[in-house]
Amino acid sequence: MGLLTGLTVFVLAIFVGFEIITKIPPTLHTPLMSGSNAISGITVVGAILAAGADHGWFACLLGMIAVALAMINVVGGFLVTNRMLEMFRRK
């Protein structure tokens, strides 16, 4: 029952995330992305905890994939934020 619940939450999270991202206008996307870096950091911590938990090799594999994807999100967010801030610096 736990696997089915987890898959249901995962699919619903994908759907909700896609719907939210597609509804945000481009002018708001960059500031919101820079603000979401803290949330992504929390996701990295949760993914590390999931990867390190002793629940079997498959859970560890999913945890490692989650760590990699969350870190890509964090680094990408910081790069976009840095680029946005460069636009406002005096030359």
C-alpha positions in Angstrom: 0.0 0.0 0.0 2.9 2.4 0.7 4.2 2.1 -2.9 0.8 2.9 -4.4 0.4 5.9 -2.1 3.9 7.2 -2.9 3.3 6.8 -6.7 0.0 8.7 -6.4 1.6 11.6 -4.5 4.4 11.6 -7.1 2.1 11.8 -10.1 -0.1 14.4 -8.4 3.0 16.5 -7.6 4.1 16.3 -11.2 0.7 17.4 -12.5 0.3 20.3 -10.0 3.9 21.5 -10.6 3.4 21.5 -14.4 0.1 23.4 -14.1 1.6 26.0 -11.8 4.7 26.6 -13.9 2.8 26.9 -17.2 0.4 29.5 -15.6 3.2 31.9 -14.4 3.9 34.8 -16.8 7.5 35.0 -18.0 8.0 38.4 -16.2 7.4 36.7 -12.9 9.2 33.5 -13.5 12.8 34.7 -12.7 12.0 36.4 -9.4 9.9 33.4 -8.3 12.6 31.0 -9.3 15.2 32.8 -7.3 12.8 32.7 -4.3 12.3 29.0 -4.7 16.0 28.2 -4.1 15.3 27.9 -0.4 12.6 25.4 -1.1 14.9 23.5 -3.4 17.5 23.4 -0.6 15.0 21.7 1.6 14.3 19.3 -1.1 18.0 18.4 -1.3 18.1 17.7 2.4 15.0 15.5 2.1 16.5 13.6 -0.9 19.7 13.0 1.1 17.7 11.6 4.0 15.8 9.4 1.6 19.0 8.2 -0.1 20.7 7.4 3.2 17.8 5.6 4.8 18.1 1.9 5.0 15.0 0.9 3.0 16.6 -1.2 0.3 18.6 -0.6 -2.9 15.7 0.7 -4.9 14.8 3.4 -2.4 18.5 4.4 -2.3 18.6 4.6 -6.1 15.5 6.8 -6.1 17.0 8.9 -3.4 20.3 9.4 -5.3 18.3 10.4 -8.4 16.3 12.9 -6.3 19.5 14.4 -4.9 20.9 14.8 -8.5 17.7 16.4 -9.8 17.3 18.7 -6.7 20.9 19.9 -7.1 20.3 20.6 -10.8 17.3 22.7 -9.7 19.3 24.6 -7.0 22.3 25.3 -9.3 20.0 26.4 -12.2 18.1 28.7 -9.9 21.3 30.4 -8.7 22.6 30.8 -12.2 19.3 32.4 -13.3 19.3 34.6 -10.3 22.9 35.7 -10.9 22.1 36.5 -14.6 19.0 38.5 -13.5 21.1 40.5 -11.0 23.8 41.1 -13.6 21.2 42.9 -15.7 20.7 45.5 -13.0 24.4 46.3 -12.4 25.9 49.5 -13.7 28.4 49.1 -16.5 
